[in-house]
Amino acid sequence: MFKIRLNFLIVFILFLIVTGCTEHSNNNNTSSFKYGVIYTSNLKQKSQIILYSKNWNIVKEINLNFGGLKKGEVYAEKLYIPVTGIPKKPGDKILEFDLKTGNIRYINTKKMPTKLVATDDFLYVIHNTRVNSGLLTKINLKSNSIIKETLLTGVLGEVSVTNNKVYVIADAPDTKRQYIHELDKNLDKINTKKNVYTAFPTDSLYFNNKLLIINNAKYDFSAPTSNIVALNNNTSTLELIKLKEVAPYQVFKNKDNIIITHYDFPTRSGSMVTVLNKELNQINEYNLKNDLFLSHIGDNALYSFNNYNLYKYDIDDFKLLKEIQLKKIEGMVITDFFILDREN
């Protein structure tokens, strides 16, 4: 299992290495949609965003002439998607989709973007440019210009902006440790902590003065972990939160509680949900119907996608409320979906 996990990371790194502002309108018929699903090809220059009404009727289909769209982020009614491209033409931009107007803008990044965080005025983007280091880029959204780039040690896997700081989580498989890079918003380095407990970051969340770092594996990639690492902002120390279930994958805040979905990336399996209270003590766990490959929270529900089915669960007791069969498109896969908080 160690070789499987480590080889998975190596292949992931190699793929990332080898593989002016433009704006246009897309008929602007987006006022009545509630949900969106992102399809992409990783081999051909084609992708599609399908918008649905609250009853899951198709409102609009938006065709795009590039491939390699990854999981995006919705911020201030705009969707930002890293475009990694295809092996013959690696991507070097981010798609900005205005959810109110339907306008699409491309934000140039110079290097292949892998993950991002949006704020009011800036994007913070990570790029894996080498096997053992990567770039953190700050982009001005208004001028569509790169403000600064900072080289960081490790395979950059997660970025978070909170408490006037930027955090980047990066693995160093050769030394079996993880770097937690702490920078200010001007990308000047403040501190770097070494995590020797867990590896393979998949998500993060700032909660009660602690940065919760969700890693999927043990420090040596030998097996899935059952621990969450928390960086205490007050003491600058690392704390371990022990879970009953292995392979934490995504993290969400629901009122005063924390929701963690579990999914083991190498085996593509995992259907458990853990609930923690505000003191980060486990209070419950649930076994859901589907493998939790990708989940989002919206409308007081947990939506989770796997194998072209979308499942809607009650956010409090996790009872299955609805199951939606999503459209299949030949030559493309679903990489993300999003929920707009509007009544339609």
Buried (B, 14 or more C-beta within 10 A) or exposed (E): EEEEBBEBBEEBBEBBEEBEEEEEEBEEEBEBBBBBBBBBBBEBBBBBBBBBEBEBEEBBEBEBEBBBBBBBBBBEEBBBBBBBBBEEEBBBBBBBBBBEBBBBBBBBBBBBBBBBBBBEEBBBBBBBBEBBBBBBBBBBBEEBEBBEBBEBBBBBBBBBBBEEBBBBBBBBBEBBBBBBBBBEEEBEEEEBBEBEBBBBBBBBBBBBEBBBBBBBBBBBBBBBBBBBBBBEBEEEEBBEBEBEBBBBBBBBBEEEBBBBBBBBBBEEBBBBBBBBEEEBEBEEBBEBEBBBBBBBBBBEBBBBBBEBEBBBBEBEEBEEBEEBEBEEBEEBEBBBBBBBEEEE
